[in-house]
Structure formats: structure tokens, C-alpha cells
């Protein structure tokens, strides 16, 4: 965060708060480690299953932590973290601790060799750095959107909506 000059006061983190139905306990190791670097008031347990990653219904899975940047005007990301869908709190990075192999019957078998997956949301980070409301407003996309508009005469708003609908269709 220092490299990009993002204020530490705007960085929030979430961690896996446990899941009784799967007999998974709170990830206190991640919470304790995060507290060494981020103020405890900006570290919150997940309020959903967002902080437990699964490759599919079966296979590799594990708890994770998310890092968020508060883009709100009032610099109060606490309510946003509690509601991950809040657009003012943008996820910039997620670390997944791949520890288990979920079996077809739902049993979580521990892996002997554990590893970490890192996902960095480059479009979101670029939008924050360029102070853009959406990653569709980024300089790298502006040229493409202008070219499509010049050929199709579809308005930028409609073009972005069409792109979003197409992305949703392919990820659903």
C-alpha cells in the first residue's frame, strides 16, 4: 500500500469467522497476524461465506482474507465491510489459504502440503489510483470504448451495460 500511497486509514481487512455447519473454527491466526499491521477496528470477521474459497463443489478449498480500500467520502468503511456488496469498499486483494480437499460427501480432508493463492484485482486497484468510479472508466478501456462507440454509435452507458450483461451471462 505504501508503494501506491494508499492511506493506511482507508485499508480494511476481513477474515474467515468460522462455519459451524462445516465444523470450521474462526481463523484466529489470520486475525492476529492482521492486527500487527492494521488497526483492530478495521479488521472484521466475514459476515458471509465470502471468506471461504472453494474451487468447485468438491476439491481444493480453504479460508481466506480480503483487503479492501474505503473509497467513501466519510472514510468509514466499517459498515461497508459488514456489507461486502457496498460499492464504496473495493476489494483490492484476497489471500486464500488452500488447506482442504472437499469430498463429495462434504467432508474436508486436510492437505499435507498447504499453499496460498493470491488474487489481486488489478482493475479495482487501477480505478482507485486513477480516482475512477468504475473500472470501465480506466484509461486502458477508454480507447476501446471510444472505438466501439465510433463504429456502433451505442452510447457509452449502454455499451458498459451490454459488457456487464455479457460478463454476467458468462459467469452465471
PyMOL commands that set and color helices and strands:
alter all, ss='L'
color gray80, all
select helices_A, chain A and resi 8-10+20-22+28-35+40-42+49-51+78-82+122-129+135-137+139-152+156-171
alter helices_A, ss='H'
color red, helices_A
select strands_A, chain A and resi 11-15+43-45+52-54+59-70+89-102+108-120
alter strands_A, ss='S'
color yellow, strands_A
deselect
rebuild
show_as cartoon
